[in-house]
């Protein structure tokens, strides 16, 4: 989709920036204890959310009324010409109306309505004596991309359910609609699988963790682990669904599988190995036997029971071929299947899973290495090693999600200052995230249509507390949200004043973001008690 000038010459202090806004003149709607809200059947989920969230912040009852008496009215109208997830919000002295193309559109309209109020509208408790006035305005809005995602790695350092639910709220606040959960890796298996209990009994704990990225590696000497039960997953998925966020699970194969091999050594090529304690890429990979394929098909079948997402992520990244080159069973598989080499062997392995998921009405998603050796027809590619994989996949007719490391990895350092708590990767500032393109240049219109959207990734090797997560993710996630929602040219000088206002909202919900003026000693920030707490 090409970048075109924004429709509104004077954007509201809203993030992401709406497509079109018009001032309604002076005045507006004052919310009081008498304010009533109503919704048609399809918008009732947003009604419940608005009453709970805005009611808690304002202390107002926001009781349900009928359509004739309500000052805030929510409805779905697919005939309104608003487009997928689009909405129209109109506020004047008489009331506020939100019409959505679908229930998601109504929800996003309600998020915009909340941002029209003072930042304290995002608090979890009312502010004494506050006056709540919605300015008179007309907003027509819809997202640029259908995939607006963030990946949260809970394999390297485990995030419990409460932190994942909080992260979902923050995604929804920014009109992001995909949470990609990275559930397994060398350093831990984080989801209960009933058929294979040792995946969590043995594979969810490691003896210690590497500290930093120095060589030789240093370790903390402290066990680390945890996992989500299937009931946890059901709660997370339902919570996300109520906020129009799809949860996409990732089980990483055939590399990054040390934790699974530790639990069931017959899955690998080298017998019993420990759960990984170091960060990096390692030779230990899955075997490509019928038994291993059957094992993972059973794992994915349990996943399908828990996650209604169309897309199921199988990883496919960073799979060294050393063990396969020296494995009799792998070499026999190459010969029996008429494959050229180990790259085609990985492609063959991924195709078996693709066939399995396709037969069950799902779509396989993988990192761009799944292109190597040939790609299954229905597979979707997540391009992380730059834009090249996305370009190749789109030109071959495959759907693509752009997630290049240089502009999408929120674990990367935010300045060169020694005061930054985490300095890995290349420099990625908030303005870099904001101004980066999404659709690679050089694609035809038909090829560009295969770009479903984009995603930022939060790898947590060096992020071991919720506070570190806040610091690394925000406000860069806010910049990303506007990039994937809002069409038009992006000018960071225009965005920054709105971002400064938005930081007050993040303050209100307790996000301990990185200040725009750079890192500072943590004891100088009010309310921050320190990294270790």
C-alpha positions as CSV (number, residue, x, y, z in Angstrom):
1,X,0.0,0.0,0.0
2,X,1.6,3.3,-1.0
3,X,2.2,6.1,1.4
4,X,-0.3,9.0,0.8
5,X,-0.7,12.4,2.5
6,X,-2.8,12.2,5.6
7,X,-6.4,13.6,5.3
8,X,-6.3,15.7,8.5
9,X,-4.2,18.8,8.5
10,X,-4.3,19.1,12.3
11,X,-4.2,15.6,13.9
12,X,-5.8,15.1,17.3
13,X,-3.4,14.3,20.2
14,X,-4.3,10.6,19.6
15,X,-2.0,7.6,18.9
16,X,-2.2,6.1,16.3
17,X,-3.2,9.1,14.2
18,X,-6.7,8.8,12.8
19,X,-7.3,8.9,9.0
20,X,-9.6,11.9,9.0
21,X,-10.7,14.3,11.7
22,X,-12.8,17.4,11.7
23,X,-13.3,19.8,14.6
24,X,-16.9,20.1,15.9
25,X,-16.3,23.6,17.1
26,X,-16.4,24.8,20.7
27,X,-17.9,22.8,23.6
28,X,-18.3,19.1,23.7
29,X,-19.8,16.4,25.9
30,X,-19.3,16.6,29.7
31,X,-19.5,13.2,31.3
32,X,-21.4,13.1,34.6
33,X,-23.0,10.6,36.9
34,X,-26.1,10.9,34.7
35,X,-24.3,9.9,31.6
36,X,-25.8,6.7,30.0
37,X,-24.3,4.4,27.4
38,X,-26.0,2.0,25.0
39,X,-25.0,-0.6,22.5
40,X,-26.5,-2.9,19.9
41,X,-26.0,-6.6,20.2
42,X,-22.7,-6.7,18.3
43,X,-21.2,-3.8,20.2
44,X,-22.0,-5.1,23.7
45,X,-18.5,-6.4,24.3
46,X,-17.1,-2.9,23.9
47,X,-19.9,-1.5,26.1
48,X,-18.8,-3.8,28.9
49,X,-15.1,-2.8,28.4
50,X,-15.9,0.9,28.3
51,X,-18.0,0.8,31.4
52,X,-15.4,-1.1,33.3
53,X,-12.3,0.8,32.2
54,X,-13.6,4.3,31.9
55,X,-15.9,3.9,34.9
56,X,-12.9,2.9,37.0
57,X,-10.9,5.9,35.9
58,X,-13.6,8.5,36.2
59,X,-15.6,7.1,39.1
60,X,-18.7,7.6,37.1
61,X,-21.3,4.8,36.9
62,X,-21.8,5.1,33.1
63,X,-24.9,3.0,33.5
64,X,-26.6,1.3,30.6
65,X,-29.5,3.1,29.0
66,X,-31.7,2.7,26.0
67,X,-30.8,4.2,22.6
68,X,-33.1,7.1,23.1
69,X,-31.8,8.2,26.5
70,X,-28.0,7.3,26.2
71,X,-25.5,10.0,25.6
72,X,-22.8,7.5,24.3
73,X,-24.1,5.1,21.7
74,X,-22.2,2.2,20.2
75,X,-23.3,0.2,17.1
76,X,-22.1,-2.0,14.3
77,X,-23.1,-1.2,10.7
78,X,-21.3,-3.1,8.0
79,X,-23.1,-1.0,5.4
80,X,-21.5,2.3,6.6
81,X,-18.6,1.9,4.2
82,X,-15.9,2.2,6.9
83,X,-13.7,-0.8,5.9
84,X,-12.4,-3.7,7.9
85,X,-11.9,-2.6,11.6
86,X,-13.0,0.9,10.6
87,X,-15.1,3.3,12.8
88,X,-16.7,6.7,12.9
89,X,-16.8,8.7,16.1
90,X,-18.9,11.9,16.4
91,X,-19.0,14.0,19.5
92,X,-21.1,17.1,20.1
93,X,-22.8,18.7,23.0
94,X,-25.7,16.2,22.9
95,X,-23.7,13.0,22.9
96,X,-21.1,10.7,21.3
97,X,-21.8,8.1,18.7
98,X,-19.4,5.3,17.7
99,X,-20.3,3.3,14.6
100,X,-18.0,0.4,13.6
101,X,-17.8,-1.6,10.5
102,X,-17.5,-4.6,12.8
103,X,-17.1,-5.2,16.6
104,X,-13.4,-4.5,16.3
105,X,-14.1,-1.1,14.7
106,X,-16.4,-0.2,17.6
107,X,-13.7,-1.2,20.1
108,X,-11.1,1.0,18.3
109,X,-13.5,3.9,18.3
110,X,-13.9,3.5,22.0
111,X,-10.1,3.5,22.4
112,X,-10.0,6.8,20.5
113,X,-12.8,8.2,22.6
114,X,-10.8,7.4,25.8
115,X,-7.8,9.3,24.4
116,X,-9.9,12.4,23.8
117,X,-10.2,12.7,27.5
118,X,-7.4,13.8,29.8
119,X,-4.6,11.2,30.3
120,X,-6.0,10.4,33.8
121,X,-8.8,8.6,31.9
122,X,-6.4,5.7,31.8
123,X,-6.0,5.4,35.6
124,X,-7.3,2.4,37.5
125,X,-8.8,4.6,40.2
126,X,-10.7,7.9,40.0
127,X,-9.0,11.3,40.4
128,X,-10.9,13.4,43.0
129,X,-12.5,16.5,41.5
130,X,-11.7,15.8,37.9
131,X,-14.0,17.1,35.1
132,X,-14.4,14.8,32.1
133,X,-15.1,16.6,28.8
134,X,-15.0,15.0,25.4
135,X,-14.2,17.7,22.7
136,X,-16.6,18.2,19.8
137,X,-15.1,16.3,16.9
138,X,-15.8,13.9,14.0
139,X,-13.3,11.1,13.4
140,X,-13.4,8.6,10.5
141,X,-10.7,6.0,10.8
142,X,-9.5,2.5,9.7
143,X,-6.2,0.7,9.8
144,X,-3.7,0.6,7.0
145,X,-2.7,-3.0,7.6
146,X,-4.6,-6.0,8.8
147,X,-1.6,-7.6,10.7
148,X,-0.4,-5.2,13.5
149,X,1.5,-7.4,15.8
150,X,4.0,-7.8,18.6
151,X,5.9,-11.0,19.5
152,X,6.6,-11.7,23.1
153,X,9.3,-14.3,23.9
154,X,8.4,-16.1,27.1
155,X,10.9,-19.0,26.5
156,X,14.1,-17.3,27.4
157,X,12.7,-15.6,30.5
158,X,9.2,-16.7,31.6
159,X,6.4,-14.2,31.8
160,X,3.5,-15.4,34.0
161,X,-0.1,-15.0,33.0
162,X,-0.7,-11.7,34.8
163,X,2.1,-10.0,32.8
164,X,0.8,-11.4,29.5
165,X,-2.7,-10.0,30.3
166,X,-1.2,-6.6,31.0
167,X,0.7,-6.7,27.8
168,X,-2.5,-7.5,25.9
169,X,-4.1,-4.4,27.4
170,X,-1.2,-2.3,26.2
171,X,-1.5,-3.8,22.7
172,X,-5.2,-3.1,22.6
173,X,-4.6,0.5,23.8
174,X,-2.5,1.0,20.7
175,X,-5.0,-0.7,18.3
176,X,-2.6,-3.6,17.7
177,X,-4.3,-6.8,17.0
178,X,-1.8,-9.7,17.1
179,X,0.1,-11.2,20.1
180,X,2.7,-13.7,18.8
181,X,3.7,-15.8,21.8
182,X,7.1,-17.5,21.4
183,X,6.5,-20.5,23.7
184,X,9.5,-22.8,23.2
185,X,13.2,-22.5,22.7
186,X,16.5,-24.1,23.7
187,X,16.2,-22.4,27.2
188,X,12.7,-23.5,28.1
189,X,9.3,-25.1,27.1
190,X,6.5,-22.9,28.4
191,X,3.2,-24.6,27.6
192,X,1.5,-27.6,29.1
193,X,1.0,-30.5,26.6
194,X,-1.1,-33.2,28.2
195,X,0.1,-36.0,26.1
196,X,3.8,-35.2,26.8
197,X,4.0,-34.0,30.4
198,X,7.8,-34.1,30.6
199,X,7.9,-31.1,28.2
200,X,7.0,-29.0,31.2
201,X,8.1,-31.3,34.1
202,X,11.7,-31.4,32.8
203,X,11.8,-28.9,29.9
204,X,10.5,-25.8,31.6
205,X,13.4,-25.3,34.0
206,X,17.1,-24.7,33.5
207,X,19.8,-24.7,36.1
208,X,21.0,-21.1,35.4
209,X,21.0,-18.3,32.9
210,X,23.8,-16.5,31.0
211,X,24.4,-13.0,32.1
212,X,24.9,-10.5,29.3
213,X,26.5,-11.2,26.0
214,X,30.2,-11.3,27.0
215,X,32.7,-13.9,26.1
216,X,33.5,-16.2,27.8
217,X,29.9,-16.3,29.1
218,X,29.1,-15.6,32.7
219,X,26.1,-17.2,34.5
220,X,23.9,-16.2,37.4
221,X,23.9,-19.6,39.2
222,X,20.1,-19.3,39.7
223,X,17.5,-21.8,38.4
224,X,14.8,-20.3,36.2
225,X,11.6,-21.7,34.9
226,X,7.8,-21.8,34.7
227,X,5.1,-22.6,32.2
228,X,1.5,-21.8,31.3
229,X,-1.1,-24.4,32.0
230,X,-3.8,-25.0,29.4
231,X,-6.3,-23.2,31.6
232,X,-3.9,-20.2,31.6
233,X,-3.8,-20.3,27.9
234,X,-7.6,-20.4,27.6
235,X,-7.9,-17.4,29.9
236,X,-5.2,-15.5,27.9
237,X,-6.9,-16.3,24.6
238,X,-10.4,-15.3,25.9
239,X,-9.0,-12.1,27.4
240,X,-7.3,-11.2,24.2
241,X,-10.3,-12.0,22.1
242,X,-12.4,-9.6,24.1
243,X,-9.9,-6.9,23.1
244,X,-9.8,-8.0,19.5
245,X,-6.2,-9.4,19.8
246,X,-5.5,-12.7,18.1
247,X,-3.0,-14.9,20.0
248,X,-0.6,-16.7,17.6
249,X,1.4,-19.5,19.2
250,X,4.9,-20.5,18.2
251,X,6.5,-23.9,18.7
252,X,10.0,-23.6,17.3
253,X,11.2,-26.5,15.1
254,X,13.5,-28.1,14.0
255,X,16.2,-26.0,15.6
256,X,16.0,-24.2,19.0
257,X,14.7,-27.4,20.5
258,X,17.1,-28.3,23.3
259,X,14.4,-28.1,26.0
260,X,12.2,-30.5,24.2
261,X,15.1,-32.9,23.5
262,X,16.1,-32.7,27.2
263,X,12.6,-33.9,28.1
264,X,12.4,-36.6,25.4
265,X,16.0,-37.4,24.2
266,X,14.6,-39.6,21.4
267,X,13.6,-36.4,19.6
268,X,17.2,-35.3,19.0
269,X,20.3,-36.5,17.3
270,X,22.7,-36.6,20.3
271,X,20.9,-38.3,23.2
272,X,20.4,-36.6,26.6
273,X,21.3,-32.9,26.7
274,X,20.5,-30.2,29.3
275,X,18.0,-27.4,28.9
276,X,20.0,-24.6,27.4
277,X,21.6,-22.0,29.7
278,X,23.4,-19.9,27.0
279,X,22.0,-17.6,24.4
280,X,22.7,-18.2,20.8
281,X,22.4,-20.7,18.0
282,X,23.4,-24.3,18.7
283,X,24.0,-27.5,16.6
284,X,21.4,-29.6,18.6
285,X,18.3,-30.0,16.3
286,X,15.4,-32.4,16.0
287,X,15.8,-35.7,14.2
288,X,13.6,-36.1,11.1
289,X,12.2,-39.5,11.9
290,X,8.5,-40.6,11.6
291,X,8.3,-40.7,15.4
292,X,9.5,-37.1,15.7
293,X,7.0,-35.9,13.2
294,X,4.2,-37.8,14.9
295,X,5.3,-36.3,18.3
296,X,5.0,-32.8,16.9
297,X,1.8,-33.4,15.1
298,X,0.3,-34.4,18.4
299,X,1.7,-31.3,20.0
300,X,0.2,-29.1,17.4
301,X,-3.1,-30.9,17.7
302,X,-3.3,-29.9,21.4
303,X,-2.3,-26.4,20.4
304,X,-5.2,-26.2,18.0
305,X,-7.6,-27.0,20.8
306,X,-6.3,-23.9,22.7
307,X,-5.7,-21.3,20.0
308,X,-8.4,-20.4,17.5
309,X,-5.9,-18.4,15.5
310,X,-5.8,-19.1,11.7
311,X,-2.0,-18.9,11.9
312,X,0.2,-21.3,13.8
313,X,3.9,-20.4,13.9
314,X,6.4,-23.2,13.6
315,X,9.6,-21.2,13.9
316,X,12.0,-22.7,11.3
317,X,14.8,-20.2,12.0
318,X,18.5,-20.7,12.8
319,X,18.6,-24.5,12.2
320,X,22.2,-25.6,11.8
321,X,22.6,-28.7,9.5
322,X,25.8,-30.1,11.1
323,X,24.0,-33.0,12.9
324,X,22.0,-33.9,9.9
325,X,25.1,-34.1,7.7
326,X,26.4,-36.7,10.2
327,X,23.2,-38.5,10.9
328,X,22.4,-41.8,9.3
329,X,18.6,-41.3,9.7
330,X,18.8,-37.8,8.2
331,X,20.8,-38.9,5.2
332,X,18.5,-41.9,4.7
333,X,15.5,-39.5,4.7
334,X,17.2,-37.3,2.1
335,X,17.8,-40.3,-0.1
336,X,14.4,-41.8,0.4
337,X,12.6,-38.5,-0.4
338,X,14.8,-37.7,-3.3
339,X,16.0,-34.4,-1.7
340,X,19.0,-32.5,-2.9
341,X,20.5,-31.6,0.5
342,X,19.9,-30.7,4.1
343,X,18.2,-27.4,3.2
344,X,15.6,-29.4,1.3
345,X,15.4,-31.7,4.2
346,X,14.3,-28.8,6.5
347,X,11.8,-27.8,3.8
348,X,10.5,-31.3,3.7
349,X,10.1,-31.3,7.5
350,X,8.2,-28.0,7.4
351,X,6.0,-29.2,4.6
352,X,4.9,-32.2,6.7
353,X,3.7,-29.8,9.4
354,X,2.1,-27.5,6.8
355,X,0.1,-30.4,5.4
356,X,-1.0,-31.3,8.9
357,X,-2.1,-27.8,9.7
358,X,-3.8,-27.2,6.4
359,X,-5.9,-30.3,6.7
360,X,-7.2,-28.9,10.0
361,X,-8.1,-25.5,8.5
362,X,-5.1,-23.6,9.7
363,X,-2.2,-21.8,8.0
364,X,1.5,-22.3,8.8
365,X,3.6,-19.3,9.6
366,X,7.4,-19.3,9.9
367,X,10.5,-17.2,9.9
368,X,12.0,-16.5,6.5
369,X,14.4,-19.5,6.6
370,X,11.4,-21.6,5.7
371,X,11.9,-20.3,2.1
372,X,15.2,-22.2,1.9
373,X,14.7,-25.5,0.0
374,X,11.3,-24.6,-1.2
375,X,8.1,-23.4,0.5
376,X,4.7,-25.0,0.9
377,X,2.0,-23.3,-1.2
378,X,-0.1,-22.0,1.7
379,X,2.7,-21.0,4.1
380,X,3.1,-17.4,5.2
381,X,6.6,-15.9,5.7
382,X,7.7,-13.6,8.6
383,X,10.6,-11.7,7.2
384,X,13.2,-11.0,9.9
385,X,16.6,-11.2,8.2
386,X,16.1,-7.8,6.5
387,X,13.5,-7.3,3.8
388,X,14.9,-9.8,1.3
389,X,12.9,-12.8,2.5
390,X,9.7,-10.8,2.4
391,X,10.4,-9.6,-1.1
392,X,11.2,-13.1,-2.3
393,X,8.1,-14.5,-0.7
394,X,5.8,-11.8,-2.0
395,X,7.1,-12.2,-5.5
396,X,6.5,-15.9,-5.3
397,X,2.9,-15.3,-4.3
398,X,3.2,-15.9,-0.6
399,X,1.7,-13.7,2.1
400,X,4.3,-11.8,4.2
401,X,4.6,-10.1,7.6
402,X,7.5,-7.7,7.7
403,X,9.7,-7.8,10.9
404,X,13.2,-6.9,9.9
405,X,15.7,-6.9,12.8
406,X,17.1,-3.4,12.2
407,X,13.7,-1.7,12.7
408,X,11.6,-4.3,14.6
409,X,13.7,-5.8,17.4
410,X,12.7,-4.0,20.6
411,X,15.4,-5.7,22.6
412,X,18.0,-3.7,20.6
413,X,19.7,-0.7,22.3
414,X,18.1,2.7,22.3
415,X,21.3,4.8,22.5
416,X,25.0,4.4,22.7
417,X,25.1,5.7,26.2
418,X,26.7,3.5,28.9
419,X,23.7,4.3,31.1
420,X,21.4,2.2,29.0
421,X,20.6,-0.9,31.0
422,X,20.6,-3.2,27.9
423,X,23.0,-2.6,25.0
424,X,22.8,-5.4,22.5
425,X,22.2,-5.3,18.7
426,X,22.2,-2.2,16.6
427,X,20.9,1.2,17.5
428,X,17.1,1.4,17.3
429,X,15.6,4.7,18.5
430,X,11.9,5.6,18.7
431,X,12.2,7.8,15.7
432,X,13.9,4.9,13.7
433,X,10.9,2.7,14.4
434,X,8.5,5.5,13.4
435,X,10.1,6.5,10.1
436,X,11.0,3.0,8.8
437,X,9.0,1.8,5.8
438,X,6.8,-1.3,5.9
439,X,6.2,-2.4,2.3
440,X,9.6,-3.0,0.7
441,X,10.3,-0.8,-2.3
442,X,10.3,-2.3,-5.7
443,X,7.3,-4.6,-5.3
444,X,4.5,-4.3,-7.8
445,X,1.0,-3.5,-6.6
446,X,0.0,-7.1,-6.9
447,X,3.1,-8.2,-4.9
448,X,2.7,-5.5,-2.3
449,X,-0.8,-6.8,-1.7
450,X,0.8,-9.9,-0.1
451,X,2.2,-7.8,2.7
452,X,-0.3,-8.4,5.4
453,X,1.4,-6.0,7.8
454,X,4.2,-5.9,10.2
455,X,5.4,-6.9,13.7
456,X,7.9,-5.9,16.3
457,X,9.6,-8.6,18.3
458,X,10.6,-8.6,22.0
459,X,13.3,-11.2,22.6
460,X,14.0,-11.5,26.3
461,X,17.4,-13.1,26.8
462,X,18.5,-9.8,28.5
463,X,15.0,-8.7,29.7
464,X,14.3,-10.6,33.0
465,X,11.8,-8.4,34.7
466,X,8.6,-6.6,33.8
467,X,10.3,-3.2,34.4
468,X,13.0,-4.0,31.9
469,X,10.3,-5.1,29.5
470,X,8.5,-1.7,29.9
471,X,11.8,0.2,29.4
472,X,12.7,-1.6,26.2
473,X,9.2,-1.7,24.6
474,X,7.9,1.8,25.3
475,X,7.6,4.2,23.7
476,X,8.9,2.4,20.7
477,X,5.8,0.3,20.5
478,X,3.7,3.5,20.4
479,X,5.7,4.6,17.4
480,X,5.2,1.2,15.7
481,X,1.5,1.3,16.3
482,X,1.1,4.5,14.4
483,X,3.3,3.1,11.6
484,X,1.1,0.1,10.9
485,X,-2.3,1.8,11.6
486,X,-2.0,5.2,10.0
487,X,-1.7,5.9,6.3
488,X,0.2,8.9,5.0
489,X,3.6,10.5,5.3
490,X,5.2,10.2,8.7
491,X,6.9,13.3,10.2
492,X,8.5,12.6,13.6
493,X,8.5,16.3,14.4
494,X,4.7,16.2,14.2
495,X,4.5,12.9,16.0
496,X,6.7,13.8,19.0
497,X,4.3,16.3,20.7
498,X,1.5,13.7,20.4
499,X,3.9,11.1,21.8
500,X,4.7,13.3,24.8
501,X,1.0,13.6,25.6
502,X,0.7,9.8,25.1
503,X,3.5,9.2,27.7
504,X,1.1,10.8,30.3
505,X,-1.3,8.0,29.4
506,X,1.4,5.4,29.9
507,X,2.2,7.0,33.2
508,X,-1.4,6.6,34.2
509,X,-1.4,2.9,33.5
510,X,1.9,2.4,35.3
511,X,4.2,1.8,32.3
512,X,7.8,2.5,33.2
513,X,8.9,3.5,29.7
514,X,12.3,4.9,28.6
515,X,12.2,8.8,28.8
516,X,12.4,10.5,25.5
517,X,15.4,12.6,26.7
518,X,17.5,9.5,27.3
519,X,18.5,7.1,30.0
520,X,18.9,8.3,33.6
521,X,19.7,6.7,36.9
522,X,16.6,4.8,38.0
523,X,16.5,6.2,41.5
524,X,15.8,9.7,40.0
525,X,12.5,8.5,38.5
526,X,9.6,9.0,40.8
527,X,7.9,5.8,41.7
528,X,10.6,3.5,40.4
529,X,12.1,1.2,43.1
530,X,14.9,-0.4,41.1
531,X,15.5,-3.2,38.7
532,X,15.6,-6.0,41.2
533,X,12.1,-5.6,42.6
